[in-house]
């Protein structure tokens, strides 16, 4: 961990030196490749752009090896979310430090292997061969591979935040996870089942995803394609007389209006980890579920509670990035340590090169992924690699 003294007690001379360096030390020189989004509903253009050669105080420059790409990134590319352009997407990436500011407080060195996280609305993301960012957004990864490191912090870290702070779980607590095709829901299933030993029921997109999340610890699973009426009956049978301690949504929230019937009215929590969750849009939505009133559970206790849009808690890991930086770093560091202890694993669905970014986006849109999609920033244009020859996806969890 970093030194509190070094963070909060810089010498006066150091402050003055940094002030003048901030004004004078930026010199444009080398270039790097980056995928720049300048127009929505278009694949970002790969361009060679100039980068600052020297660094501001507290900055590091990372040579990116792998950047994760997920459904939220695709929605941003489509313009369905309010972001400013131009934008280099990619909020989670791994690589090696190629330059450091001499006064960096976390004692990073050139050659250190790190994973970095940036918010979804940050302009300088990881779909670039180099990224300059704050040292506080980087985390040493020890012996974790660069490929695995680009997958673990956000999805699994969000789940660690959810199940330790927002809805603390006990062993055998019933948990319903609504998982999409990427890593956010998969991370929640693995953390809940493997770390907290909860009784996890998974709702997923495809049969392939269903197989994977059962392998990762889900006790029972069902696919969204079955329809809400069948999902509802399935949950009634799966839970019996029990009610869920937590409903964890990773896809956007629509199903929560129906699934709240299954929450424990006294002790249950309804969480959404979908990064772009919009409470006002959820409140205004009226989805059709086709579940007959006679088939629904008794809602007498649920109806006494505040409206569901008021009870949903949005779990946003990035909200702590600046408001409580120490806590943010603690969550990520703990998540990485879980991998080292073989309690969680990294699952790569497919690896694409930066030149094949359009293929990667289409792969996600067609919901072909079971796990995370990675962009390899160190490879040229090649045929995409699948998890059979590039990822170490075997389950390494302890029994």
Number of C-alpha atoms within 10 A of each C-alpha: 9 11 11 10 9 13 11 9 9 12 10 9 9 11 12 11 12 17 13 10 15 13 9 11 15 14 12 12 11 11 15 15 17 25 23 23 21 16 15 16 14 12 18 21 16 17 13 15 14 13 16 15 15 20 20 23 22 17 21 27 23 30 25 26 24 32 33 27 29 25 20 18 17 19 16 20 22 14 14 13 14 9 14 12 13 14 21 21 29 26 24 27 34 29 31 20 23 18 20 23 19 15 16 19 20 16 13 21 16 13 14 16 24 25 31 27 23 22 18 19 18 14 19 22 27 32 30 31 22 24 23 23 20 17 21 21 19 24 22 17 21 14 9 17 15 21 26 24 28 31 29 27 26 24 23 30 23 24 28 25 20 25 20 13 11 17 19 15 20 15 12 14 20 26 27 30 26 30 27 26 27 29 29 29 29 32 30 30 31 26 27 31 24 21 17 18 17 23 24 27 26 28 25 26 23 20 15 14 26 21 15 17 27 17 13 21 21 26 17 17 24 22 20 18 13 11 13 18 15 16 20 20 13 15 20 18 10 15 16 9 7 13 21 24 26 27 26 31 27 27 25 18 21 14 16 21 17 17 18 20 20 25 21 19 19 10 11 18 22 25 23 24 24 20 18 18 17 12 15 9 10 17 13 9 11 10 11 10 13 10 16 8 8 7 11 15 11 12 12 9 11 17 12 9 12 9 12 16 17 10 12 18 18 20 22 18 22 18 12 14 18 12 10 11 15 15 14 20 18 13 23 24 17 14 24 24 16 19 19 16 12 14 19 25 23 25 25 26 23 24 25 27 22 27 18 17 22 14 15 23 20 12 15 21 15 9 15 18 23 26 26 27 31 28 30 27 24 14 13 12 12 11 10 14 17 14 16 11 9 13 17 16 16 10 14 15 16 9 6
